[in-house]
Each structure stands twice: as structure tokens, then as C-alpha cells.
Amino acid sequence: TEAAARVKTQLVIEAVTKAQDIQVTDEETDKQIAEYIKQGPEVTLDSFKKGLSEDDLDYFRDRAVVEKTVQYIIDNVKLVPEKAKDEETPKAE
């Protein structure tokens, strides 16, 4: 199902984040916040951040970590060609 696929994707992202010790800087978090505030009325980054709770900041940090992890995966993926059906399973003789 779609929900199961989302959970699996999230688990993979979390595992890669942990395995590669991916962390974000304050600047990367600010970038996430800046992208978010572009969608609303004009407000400065500093004034918007003043109204954020620690949970809100954690949300933006988490988004930045996910984005950084996905980029890491994209940058490091190695595509393996698919084997033909008859090559996949060796036949016992």
C-alpha cells in the first residue's frame, strides 16, 4: 500500500541519516524556513523565527536533514542493471 511504502521510505532515510551521521547547520535550517516563508505574506526570516517554538525549529531541522539525506542518496546511488529473467535464479542440476 501507499502508506507502507511511505513508512519504508522514511525508515530508509532515517537509517541512512544515522549511518552517515548526517547533520544540518543552522544555515541549512534557515534555508528550510526561508523556503517556507516564501509561500506566505512578506516577512523577514528573523522576525518569523522569533515566533517559532523549539518544536517548530525541530520540524524545520528535520526537514533539512531529510533533504540532505535524500541528496546524499541521490549523489551516491549506484545503479545495477537488471538481470534477465533466466539469469536471476541459477537452476539446480
N, C-alpha and C positions, 0 to 999 in steps of 0.2 A: 504494500500500500504506500501511498504518498507519505503518510505520517511516519511509517517505518523507515522509509528512505531518508527523510529529514533527520530522524534520530541517528541513523547510521552515519550520515554525513557529519553531523555535529560531533559524534564520538570520534570520528577520524580526525577532524580538525582539532579537537581537544588533545588527542593522543600525539599528533604532530607538534602542536604547540608545546606540550610538556617535554617531549623527546628532544626537541631542538631548542628548548629554553627560550622561546620567542617572547620577548617583552617589548613594550612600547614606551616611547619617551613622552614627556608632557607635550612636546610639539606635535607628535603624531596624534595624541588625544585631541589637542586643539584643532587639528585638521578635520577630525571627525565632527567636532562641534561646529566648526565653520561651515562644513558641508550641510549640516542640519539646519543652521540658521539662515542659509541662503533661500530656503523654501518658504520662509515667513516674512513678516514685516521687517524693515531695516532695523537692525540692532547691532551694536558692536560685540565682538567676541568677549571682551572683558565685562561688559555690563550683563551679558547673557550668563556668563559663568558665575557671576556673583549670586544669581538666583538659583543656582543648582545645588542640590543636596549632595552628600557624599555618594549616595546610591545612584544619583543621576550621573555623576562623574564616572562611577564604576561602569555604568551602562556604556558610556562613550569609550572608555578604556577597552572594555570587552569587544566592542565593535572594531576598534582599531587593531586589536590582537587578532581577531578573526580575519580581517582584511590582510594583515601582514602574513598570517599563516597561509591563507589561500594563495597569496602571491608567491610565497616560498614554495608551495607545492607546484604551482604552475612553472616556476623557474627551474625546478629540479626534477620534473617528471621525465621518465624515460619510457618512451612508447615501445612496446614489444609487439611485433607483428603477430596477428592471429595465425594459429596453425590450421592447416586444412583438417577437415573432419577425420580423414583417415590417418593423420599423423598424431592426433591427440592422445589416443589410448593405444599403447602397444598391445598387440594380441599375444596371448599366451599360446605357446605351441606344445 
